[in-house]
Amino acid sequence: MAYYRGGLKCIQGKGIVNSISLKSGEEEFLKQANLVKKYGAAVIVMAFDEDGQADSTARRIEITKRSYDILVNQVKLPPQDIIFDLNIFPVGTGIEEHKINAISFFEATKWVRENLPHAHVSGGVSNVSFSFRGNNQVREAMHSVFLYHAVKAGMDMEL
C-alpha cells in the first residue's frame, strides 16, 4: 500500500486505486481502504477473499456484500467511490463449468446494482474471449454481445 501514497498525494482530481480485496484478510483490507479514504480516492474492489476468487453468482454476491458493508459501515467510504470488479472469466473454452461464467457475471451485476446502493460494477471484458485469442473477429463479436448484456444487467464502468 505504500506505493499508493506517492501517487495519491500528487494526483490532480479524483484518483482510482486499482485494486484492493479481502484476499489477505479483513485487517489488511481495512488498512488499504482507510488509506484510500484518507486521500479521497475511489477504489476498485476485486471479488476475492481469503477462500479465493469468486467464480459463481453466490460467491460474487457474498464477497461484494461483505466488502461493501465493511467499506460503507466501518471505513465510511462513500458508496459511489466503490467499483466492484466481479471477475469476468472465459466462456467458450469447452470446459463444462465455464459455460455459465457470463450468466453468473450478469446475475451478480444485477444483484449488486439492486442491493448495494451507488456502487459501480466493472470487469476485464477481454477475459470473456480469452480462449479465442488470435481470432479477433470472434473476440470482437463476443465482446459486443457480452457488453450488451452486461450493461443491461447494470455494469456501468469498464477500466
ABEGO torsion letter per residue (X at the ends): XAAAAAAAAABBEBBBBOBBBAAAEAAAAAAAAAAAAAAGBBBBBBBBBAAEBBABAAAAAAAAAAAAAAAAAAAGBBAAABBBBAGBBBBGAGBAAAAAAAAAAAAAAAAAAAABBGBBBBEBAAAAAAAABGBAAAAAAAAAAAAAAAAAAGBABBX
